[in-house]
Amino acid sequence: MTEDLAKKAHEADVTVWVGKAGVDAVADELADQLDDRDVVKVKFLRAARGGSSTAELADELGDLADADLVETRGNTAVYK
């Protein structure tokens, strides 16, 4: 990750939350936000995780939204 991208990822606020409806419910929203922003930060709530890890859900959401996963940290993922 470039320094510039790392800075943007760090400074970004969470604008998408994945809850019990799962990643399918927010894939379009993530794609729409990426049209307007360089990076989008997504928070995976406990209800969304169930038996899956944040990394697994983050990969799945990236595939659904045709977004590049930059990093996952804790229960948060950053996409570009």
PEUR-V279704 format. One record per residue. RES is the residue in one small letter. OMEGA is omega as a letter, one per 40 degrees, with the letter a starting at -180 (999 if undefined). Layout:
# PEUR-V279704
{{RES | OMEGA} {RES | OMEGA}}
This chain:
# PEUR-V279704
{{m | i} {t | i} {e | a} {d | i} {l | i} {a | i} {k | i} {k | a} {a | a} {h | a} {e | a} {a | i} {d | i} {v | i} {t | i} {v | i} {w | i} {v | a} {g | a} {k | i} {a | i} {g | a} {v | i} {d | a} {a | a} {v | a} {a | i} {d | i} {e | i} {l | a} {a | i} {d | a} {q | i} {l | i} {d | a} {d | a} {r | i} {d | i} {v | i} {v | i} {k | a} {v | i} {k | i} {f | a} {l | a} {r | a} {a | a} {a | a} {r | a} {g | i} {g | a} {s | i} {s | i} {t | a} {a | i} {e | i} {l | i} {a | i} {d | a} {e | i} {l | i} {g | i} {d | a} {l | a} {a | a} {d | a} {a | i} {d | i} {l | a} {v | i} {e | i} {t | i} {r | a} {g | i} {n | a} {t | i} {a | i} {v | i} {y | i} {k | 999}}
